Amino acid sequence: MALVYEFVWRVLHVLLHIHRTIVTWFRIRLRNWNSRLWSRTFAALLMPVAVSFPNQKKLVPTAGKPVSRLYRWGVDGKSLEKLPLHVGLLIAEEEPRYTDIANLVVWCMAVGISYVSVYDNHGVFRRNHCRLKGEIVKQQQEILGPEGSKQHSVEFLNGTSDKQDHQVLWCQSVVNVVSPDDGKLRIVRAAQQLCRAVEEREKTSKDINVTMLDSLLRESKSPPDPELVLNFGPIESSLGFLPWHIRLTEFISLPSHVNICYEDFFSALQRYASCEQRLGK
C-alpha cells in the first residue's frame, strides 16, 4: 500500500510541475502580446505626426539595424526601477544550445547588467567554455555590430577556482562559467584545506570561523552575489548553484532557453523589478 501512495504522490508531483510550466508559458505569451498591442497602438497614433514633418531628422536609429536594437535595449534597461547587477543563467535542460545562451549573455550586456554567470549541473559549459566564449563573441558581433561590440566588451572567467583561466578584453561586463565544482565540492575543498592547516599547526581550531571560510570560498575575481537567477527548464531547483551566494537571490523560472526571444528575457527582468519594488528594495 505504501508503494501505491508513493507512486500516486510522484505522479501528482510531476503533474504539478507540468501545470506550473504551462501557466508560466501562457503568462509570458499573454504579457508579450499585450505589450506588442500597445506599441502598435501608439505607433498608429503617432504616425500622422511623423508624416507632417518629412524633413525632420530622425533622433532614433533606423529600425532593424544593430545600432537601433542596441539603443532600444539600453532604453529598456534604464526604464526598469531595479536592474540586477549580477544575473545567473541556470540551465536545467538536457541539451544546451550555445547560440541561445550567447544571445542571453549579449542581451544582459546590452541592457546594462555587469555580471553574468552561466551554470549547468552537469558541468557541460565548464568543459566547453572555449566554445561558449567563441559563440558569445560571434553573437556579440552579429547582434551588436562592430561599434556595439566596442561599447560592450567582456571579460571571461572560467569559474571561481583557484586557477583562473580568463580572457580580458576592454572589460565592461564579466561572464563567469560555473559548475557544481564551484558549489558543494568547493565547500568540501575549503574544509579540507582548513583541516590540513590545523593538522600542520599553521592554525588552531579556534581560528576557524565563518569569515575565514568565506574568504577561502570567495576569490578576488569572484563576482558579487547574484540578485537574480533565471532558471530554464522543468526543474525548479537551484541544482547546487553557488549555495553560499544565493541567500537573497530571486529565482524566476522560464520554460526553456531554446529559441528564447528578447521579449521573454526582458519580461523576466520586469518581473524581478516589480517584485523588488513591492519589497521596497
Secondary structure, DSSP 8 states (H G I E B T S, - for coil): -HHHHHHHHHHHHHHHHHHHHHHHHHHHHHHHHHHHHHHHHHHHHHHHHHHH-TTS--SS--TTSHHHHHHHHHHHHHHSS---SEEEEEE-SSS--HHHHHHHHHHHHHHT--EEEEEETT-HHHHTHHHHHHHHHHHHHHHHHHHHHHHT-EEEE-TTSSS---EESS-SEEEEEE-GGGTHHHHHHHHHHHHHHHHTTSS-GGG--HHHHHHHH--TT-----SEEEEESS--S-TTS-TTT-TT-EEEEES-STT--HHHHHHHHHHHHHHHHHHT-
